[in-house]
Amino acid sequence: MPEMTETLARRALERSAVQRHTEYVADVRRIVDATYRLIERTGGIDPSLREILAEAGSSTQAFYRFFRSKDELMLVLLDDGRRKLLGYLEHRMARASSPAGKVRAWIEGVLAQASSPDAAARTRPFLANQDRLAEAFPHEQQASFDLLVGLLVGALEEQAHDGARRATRRAALTARRDAEAVYRLVFATLHAHLARRSQASPDEVDHLVGFALRALAMDPATAKAAPARRRGARR
């Protein structure tokens, strides 16, 4: 009997822990979604904690149960957005038939974030605050950066193999540096458009793609990405 009682007690505790976890996840999601709504509705790039809590219908005590600061919340939103962008870019790149086409799909997908009002509204605050967040959370920011750069590295390494070049450590390092350079160029362009509340024209996108491909020693003629279902942005 004592053994049965202990087993039942353990199961009760496990069920309670699962329930609390589910409730906590829902609470965090409510705060995150409320912050997104607030940013989209007001167009602000740095909502106050009071505004966020009012939108979410949460208390200060509930907020600090999950986040140490508002910056940590913004970091969570930034990571959430970048992971959604990652899935969107993977979808576009998978439809391309060549490494150069994958690079084109990546660039077009990133710049598309300025063409959707909802995505632009959600993206603008994080690009505006990314330096402060990077200083406060360097490891988390680097991990998020690596996810997006990694997609480009994969395309460049595929190009190297297609060119029958030997895969060496030096070649891998070059691919990484090239990918980071493309990332910075494209995200700087996106940042400029978000700040101006504009979007890249087809001619500007084509010029940027051609510039990047020439710098990467890729043939622009092979860079036709298969058409993806137009979603404008990942969110």
Beta strands, then each sheet from edge to edge (+ up, - down):
end
